[in-house]
């Protein structure tokens, strides 16, 4: 049987000591091991070969709480009362005078413990104590636990009292030891030779001839190793990078827009009426400074005409909203509520010649909503928005693009159903199927309405869609609370796996 040099060292310790079982802590202190990690790694290898068993024993230990440490230093509340009486040469004290000795929160518990222990009698509002030199077993156990927390050494009923009083905490600790099997005992009957091993053959080893004197160990990819947590991207950042890579691979170009927007770009140009509920303080963050921003005047007039009469340059498109459009509302500044504003800004920036060409763009960025924070809502989150503009694209193309996009994200089962969104018609919602959870809505999409495109001078279809990346990250990581993405729990961040 071929053994690693560390396996041989571990067995050599058993051979030299004559013991059948040795605690891991003791083995780790031995000069042949020098580390608990090396002991456990070697023991796992030997266990797989049937030479040793890893024995685990759970033991409970008690330790003083912060309150217990303070009680040990200052005395229990009942002991404070007794020491006060001894100092004053008294054996009784009115209950009302206990405020001179204890905090108000300690008085009632202290009286209860004095009566429970049979130390005091309380008559007509006065505490009487005959034996001011009483022995308190609870105090003794508290002092002993400071030195040795092995719960097996103390009466369970006293430990329970100290625990209820918040003076101690009970912890369960797993102790490990390595024990030789029958096969292991047979193996160490033969001399164990510790030879120098080479795990990586170097040029110097070959030139010097050292390789002839040493054992060259074969490489074993199944060998257990110590867990390493290298630096890595935050899971939400990985979601963003993955979505960006997929869209670029599908021929899209990334665009950006400012975080601070005017209501014109965020709402008006998307044909959302100025009295729409989504525009009030319940959903939107309004800026105090600056209160207003610049908007393109010519485009503002065209959008205003569309809202009021449903026409552009006198050409009737629809009924419009039939209300008085207020230009001062369009100039108010807000934190953008969606990334669709990036897509619409891009379309507005196109020259007449560029409008004749096909375009595929997307935006990934932060958006802001005045939401109450709970397990699925945050006031700030990441969103991805995309558009496709071309002469011959249609609703079937939109569905095909979304199904391919979600497939590349790892969702094999996708379905769509009709939906309503203010600035697209027709509209849809895409759902993905997850085992154990069923169908979950993941993104919304549609074709921009003519009322959105005509003021921009665009007369061809524009497919549009949006997806919340925080929601996507929750699905990919199996989270039930969106706040877990932002808690900076280092233990979770070290171990979480994000599968691309």
C-alpha positions in Angstrom: 0.0 0.0 0.0 1.4 3.3 -1.1 1.3 6.1 1.6 2.0 9.8 1.4 4.8 11.0 3.7 2.3 12.8 5.9 0.3 9.6 6.3 3.5 7.8 7.3 4.4 10.6 9.8 1.0 10.3 11.4 1.2 6.5 11.8 4.8 6.9 13.1 3.5 8.9 16.0 1.1 6.0 16.9 4.0 3.5 16.5 6.3 5.5 18.8 3.7 6.3 21.4 2.1 2.8 21.6 -1.3 4.4 21.8 -4.4 3.3 19.8 -6.2 6.7 20.0 -4.8 10.2 20.2 -6.7 13.6 20.3 -6.2 15.7 17.2 -4.9 18.6 19.4 -2.1 16.4 20.7 -1.2 15.1 17.3 -1.1 18.7 16.0 1.5 19.6 18.6 3.9 16.8 17.6 6.9 17.9 15.6 6.1 15.5 12.8 2.7 17.2 12.2 2.8 20.8 13.6 -0.6 21.7 12.3 -4.2 20.5 12.8 -4.9 20.9 9.1 -2.1 18.5 8.3 -3.4 16.0 10.9 -6.9 16.0 9.6 -5.9 15.9 5.9 -3.6 12.9 6.6 -6.3 11.2 8.7 -8.8 11.6 5.9 -6.5 9.8 3.5 -5.7 7.0 6.0 -9.4 6.7 6.8 -10.1 6.1 3.1 -7.6 3.3 3.2 -9.1 1.7 6.3 -6.1 2.3 8.6 -7.7 4.8 11.0 -11.1 6.1 12.2 -11.8 9.7 12.9 -13.8 9.8 16.1 -16.0 12.8 17.0 -17.3 13.4 20.5 -19.6 16.3 21.3 -19.2 17.9 24.6 -20.9 20.8 26.2 -19.0 23.7 27.8 -20.2 26.6 29.8 -18.7 30.1 29.7 -19.5 33.3 31.5 -21.7 35.8 29.7 -21.0 39.5 29.9 -23.5 39.7 32.8 -21.8 36.7 34.4 -18.4 38.4 34.2 -19.8 41.5 35.8 -21.5 39.5 38.6 -18.2 37.6 39.3 -16.4 40.9 39.6 -19.1 42.9 41.5 -21.1 40.2 43.2 -24.6 38.9 42.6 -27.4 41.3 43.4 -28.4 39.3 46.5 -24.8 39.3 47.7 -24.6 43.1 47.3 -27.5 43.4 49.7 -25.9 41.1 52.3 -22.5 42.9 52.0 -24.2 46.3 52.5 -25.9 45.0 55.7 -22.7 43.6 57.0 -21.0 46.9 56.4 -23.7 48.8 58.2 -24.0 46.2 61.0 -27.6 45.5 60.3 -29.7 42.3 59.6 -32.7 43.9 58.0 -33.5 46.7 55.6 -36.7 48.2 54.1 -37.4 47.2 50.5 -37.6 50.9 49.6 -34.0 51.4 50.7 -32.7 48.8 48.3 -32.6 51.6 45.7 -29.4 52.8 47.5 -27.8 49.4 46.7 -29.2 48.1 43.4 -30.5 49.4 40.1 -34.3 49.4 40.1 -34.3 46.5 37.5 -32.3 44.3 39.9 -34.4 44.7 43.1 -37.3 42.3 42.4 -35.0 39.5 41.0 -32.7 39.9 44.0 -35.6 39.5 46.4 -36.8 36.5 44.5 -33.4 34.8 44.7 -33.0 35.6 48.4 -36.3 33.9 49.1 -35.6 31.0 46.8 -32.3 30.3 48.5 -33.9 30.5 52.0 -31.5 33.3 52.9 -34.1 36.0 53.8 -37.6 36.6 55.0 -39.7 39.5 53.9 -42.3 40.9 56.3 -44.3 44.1 56.0 -42.0 45.6 53.4 -38.8 44.7 55.3 -36.1 42.2 54.3 -34.7 40.2 57.3 -31.4 38.2 56.9 -30.1 36.1 59.8 -27.0 34.5 58.3 -24.9 37.2 56.7 -22.1 34.7 56.0 -24.1 32.2 54.1 -22.5 29.9 51.5 -23.9 30.2 48.0 -23.3 27.2 45.8 -24.3 29.2 42.7 -21.5 31.7 43.3 -19.0 28.9 43.7 -20.1 27.3 40.4 -19.9 30.6 38.7 -16.3 31.1 39.9 -15.3 27.5 38.9 -16.8 27.9 35.4 -14.4 30.8 34.8 -11.5 28.3 35.2 -13.1 25.2 33.7 -16.3 25.1 31.6 -16.8 21.4 31.5 -20.5 21.0 32.3 -20.1 17.4 33.4 -18.4 18.7 36.6 -21.4 20.8 37.8 -24.9 20.0 39.0 -27.4 20.4 36.1 -29.9 22.2 38.2 -27.4 25.0 39.2 -26.3 25.3 35.6 -29.9 25.7 34.5 -30.5 28.5 37.1 -27.3 30.3 36.0 -28.3 30.0 32.4 -31.9 31.4 33.1 -30.3 34.3 34.9 -28.2 35.1 31.9 -25.0 34.5 33.8 -23.6 31.7 31.6 -23.9 30.4 28.0 -23.7 26.8 27.1 -21.8 25.8 23.9 -21.5 22.4 22.3 -17.9 21.7 21.1 -16.9 18.8 18.9 -13.7 17.1 20.0 -11.9 14.9 17.5 -9.4 12.1 17.9 -7.8 9.6 15.6 -8.1 5.9 16.4 -6.2 3.1 14.8 -8.3 0.3 13.1 -7.4 -3.3 13.4 -5.8 -3.0 9.9 -3.9 0.1 11.1 -2.5 -1.7 14.2 -1.2 -4.5 11.9 0.4 -1.9 9.6 2.4 -0.2 12.3 3.9 -3.5 13.4 6.3 -3.0 10.5 9.0 -0.3 10.6 7.8 2.9 9.1 10.5 4.7 7.0 10.2 8.4 6.6 12.0 9.3 3.4 12.4 12.7 1.7 9.8 13.1 -1.0 9.7 15.3 -4.1 6.3 16.6 -5.1 7.6 18.9 -7.9 10.7 17.9 -9.9 12.9 20.8 -10.7 15.9 21.3 -13.0 18.2 21.5 -9.9 16.8 18.1 -8.7 17.8 16.5 -12.0 21.2 18.1 -12.3 22.2 17.4 -8.7 21.0 13.8 -8.9 18.7 14.4 -5.9 15.9 12.7 -7.7 17.7 9.4 -7.4 17.8 9.6 -3.5 14.2 10.8 -3.0 10.8 9.4 -3.6 8.9 11.2 -6.4 5.3 11.4 -5.3 2.6 10.9 -8.0 0.1 13.8 -8.3 -3.3 13.0 -6.9 -6.1 15.3 -8.0 -8.5 13.8 -5.4 -6.4 14.8 -2.4 -8.4 16.9 0.1 -6.9 20.3 0.6 -7.5 23.3 2.8 -10.3 25.6 1.7 -9.1 28.7 0.0 -11.2 31.8 -0.5 -9.6 33.9 -3.2 -10.7 37.4 -4.2 -13.8 37.3 -6.5 -16.5 39.6 -7.8 -19.7 40.2 -5.8 -22.5 37.9 -7.1 -24.6 40.9 -8.2 -21.6 42.2 -10.2 -21.2 38.8 -11.8 -24.9 38.9 -12.9 -24.3 42.3 -14.4 -21.1 41.1 -16.2 -22.9 38.0 -17.5 -25.9 39.9 -18.8 -23.5 42.4 -20.5 -21.5 39.6 -22.1 -24.6 37.9 -23.4 -26.1 41.0 -25.0 -22.8 42.1 -26.6 -22.5 38.5 -27.9 -26.0 38.9 -29.4 -24.9 42.1 -31.3 -26.2 44.8 -28.9 -24.3 48.0 -28.1 -24.2 49.4 -24.6 -25.4 53.0 -23.9 -25.6 55.2 -20.8 -27.6 58.1 -19.5 -27.5 60.3 -16.3 -28.8 59.2 -13.0 -30.5 62.6 -12.5 -33.2 63.2 -15.2 -36.0 65.5 -16.0 -39.6 64.3 -16.0 -39.6 65.0 -19.7 -37.1 62.2 -20.5 -38.2 59.9 -17.7 -42.0 60.2 -18.3 -43.3 62.7 -20.9 -41.5 61.4 -23.9 -42.7 57.9 -23.1 -46.3 59.1 -23.3 -47.0 58.8 -19.6 -49.6 61.5 -18.6 -48.5 64.1 -16.1 -51.2 63.0 -13.7 -50.2 59.3 -13.7 -49.9 57.8 -10.2 -46.4 56.6 -10.8 -45.1 60.2 -11.0 -46.1 61.2 -7.5 -44.0 61.2 -4.4 -45.0 57.6 -3.6 -42.9 56.2 -6.4 -40.4 58.9 -7.5 -37.6 60.7 -5.8 -37.7 64.5 -6.6 -34.7 66.7 -6.3 -34.6 69.8 -4.1 -31.5 71.1 -6.0 -31.5 71.7 -8.8 -35.3 71.7 -9.0 -35.4 72.0 -12.8 -33.3 71.0 -15.8 -32.9 71.7 -19.5 -35.1 70.0 -22.1 -34.9 70.2 -26.0 -37.5 72.8 -26.8 -38.5 71.6 -30.2 -39.0 68.0 -29.1 -40.9 69.3 -26.0 -43.4 71.0 -28.3 -43.9 67.8 -30.3 -44.4 65.7 -27.1 -46.8 68.3 -25.7 -48.9 68.2 -28.9 -49.0 64.4 -28.7 -50.2 64.4 -25.0 -52.8 67.1 -25.6 -54.2 66.2 -29.0 -52.5 62.9 -30.1 -50.9 64.5 -33.1 -47.5 65.5 -34.4 -47.1 68.6 -36.6 -50.9 68.5 -37.1 -50.9 64.9 -38.2 -53.3 62.8 -36.1 -51.8 59.7 -34.5 -54.3 58.9 -31.7 -56.7 60.5 -29.3 -53.9 61.7 -27.0 -54.7 62.3 -23.3 -56.9 65.4 -23.8 -55.5 67.5 -20.9 -53.5 70.6 -20.4 -49.8 69.7 -20.6 -47.6 71.7 -18.3 -44.0 72.4 -19.5 -42.8 73.3 -16.0 -43.6 69.7 -14.9 -41.4 68.4 -17.7 -38.5 70.4 -16.4 -38.6 69.1 -12.8 -35.6 67.0 -11.8 -35.9 63.4 -10.4 -33.8 60.3 -9.9 -34.5 58.1 -12.9 -37.1 55.3 -12.2 -36.1 53.0 -15.1 -33.3 52.5 -17.7 -35.7 52.9 -20.6 -34.8 56.5 -20.5 -31.3 55.5 -21.8 -32.9 53.8 -24.8 -35.2 56.7 -25.6 -32.4 59.2 -25.3 -30.4 57.1 -27.8 -33.3 57.1 -30.2 -33.7 60.9 -29.9 -30.0 61.4 -30.6 -30.2 59.7 -34.0 -29.8 61.8 -37.2 -32.3 61.4 -40.1 -29.6 59.2 -41.8 -29.0 57.1 -38.7 -32.8 56.5 -38.3 -32.8 54.6 -41.6 -30.3 52.0 -40.2 -31.1 49.1 -37.8 -30.1 49.6 -34.1 -29.6 47.2 -31.2 -28.7 48.9 -27.9 -29.0 48.1 -24.1 -28.3 49.8 -20.8 -27.4 48.4 -17.4 -27.5 50.8 -14.6 -29.0 51.8 -11.3 -32.6 53.1 -11.0 -34.4 54.6 -8.0 -38.0 54.1 -6.7 -39.5 55.5 -3.5 -40.3 51.9 -2.2 -40.8 50.6 1.3 -37.9 48.3 2.0 -38.9 44.6 2.4 -37.9 41.1 1.2 -38.5 42.0 -2.5 -38.2 45.8 -2.7 -35.3 48.3 -2.4 -35.3 52.0 -3.2 -32.2 51.5 -5.4 -31.6 48.5 -7.7 -30.1 47.5 -11.0 -32.1 47.2 -14.2 -31.3 46.2 -17.7 -33.2 47.7 -20.7 -32.8 47.0 -24.4 -34.3 47.9 -27.8 -34.1 46.7 -31.3 -35.1 49.0 -34.2 -35.4 47.8 -37.8 -37.9 48.1 -40.6 -39.1 44.5 -40.6 -39.0 43.4 -37.0 -42.2 42.3 -35.3 -43.6 40.7 -32.2 -42.3 37.2 -33.1 -38.8 38.6 -33.4 -39.2 40.1 -29.9 -40.2 36.7 -28.4 -37.3 35.0 -30.2 -34.8 37.5 -28.9 -36.1 37.2 -25.3 -36.2 33.4 -25.4 -32.6 33.3 -26.7 -31.5 35.8 -24.1 -33.0 33.8 -21.2 -31.7 30.6 -22.6 -28.1 32.0 -22.5 -28.8 33.0 -18.9 -29.5 29.3 -18.1 -33.3 29.2 -18.2 -34.3 26.4 -20.5 -38.1 26.6 -20.0 -39.5 30.0 -21.0 -43.1 31.1 -21.7 -44.7 34.5 -22.5 -48.2 35.9 -21.7 -50.0 39.1 -22.5 -49.3 42.1 -20.3 -49.9 45.9 -20.1 -47.2 48.6 -20.0 -47.9 52.3 -20.5 -45.5 52.9 -23.4 -45.6 49.6 -25.4 -48.4 47.9 -27.3 -48.7 45.0 -27.7 -46.9 44.0 -24.5 -45.8 40.7 -22.8 -44.3 39.3 -19.7 -41.7 36.5 -19.9 -41.7 33.7 -17.3 -39.1 31.1 -16.5 -39.7 27.7 -14.8 -37.6 26.8 -11.8 -37.8 23.4 -10.2 -39.7 23.5 -6.9 -40.9 27.1 -7.5 -42.9 26.8 -10.7 -43.3 29.7 -13.2 -41.8 33.0 -12.2 -42.2 36.4 -14.0 -38.7 37.7 -14.9 -39.1 40.5 -17.5 -41.5 42.8 -19.4 -41.4 43.7 -23.0 -43.3 45.1 -26.0 -43.3 47.3 -29.1 -43.1 51.1 -28.5 -46.3 52.8 -29.2 -46.5 55.3 -32.1 -47.2 58.1 -29.6 -43.6 57.4 -28.3 -41.9 57.2 -31.7 -43.6 59.7 -33.9 -42.3 62.8 -32.0 -38.8 61.4 -32.5 -39.4 61.2 -36.2 -39.2 57.3 -36.2 -41.6 55.5 -38.4 -40.4 51.9 -37.9 -41.0 49.3 -35.2 -38.9 49.4 -32.0 -38.9 46.3 -29.8 -38.2 47.1 -26.1 -37.7 45.0 -23.0 -36.5 45.4 -19.4 -35.4 43.1 -16.6 -34.5 43.7 -12.9 -31.0 42.4 -12.3 -31.5 42.1 -8.5 -34.5 39.8 -9.1 -32.4 37.8 -11.6 -29.6 37.5 -9.1 -32.1 36.2 -6.4 -33.3 33.5 -8.9 -29.7 32.5 -9.8 -28.5 32.3 -6.2 -31.7 30.8 -4.7 -32.3 33.8 -2.3 -35.7 34.6 -0.8 -34.8 38.1 0.4 -33.4 40.8 -1.9 -31.6 42.4 1.1 -29.3 39.5 1.4 -27.5 40.8 -1.7 -26.4 43.9 0.1 -25.7 42.7 3.7 -22.0 42.2 3.2 -22.0 38.9 5.0 -18.4 37.8 4.5 -19.2 34.2 5.4 -21.9 34.0 2.7 -19.8 35.9 0.2 -16.9 33.5 0.6 -18.9 30.4 0.0 -21.7 31.5 -2.4 -21.4 29.9 -5.8 -22.6 31.7 -8.9 -22.9 29.4 -11.9 -22.7 31.1 -15.2 
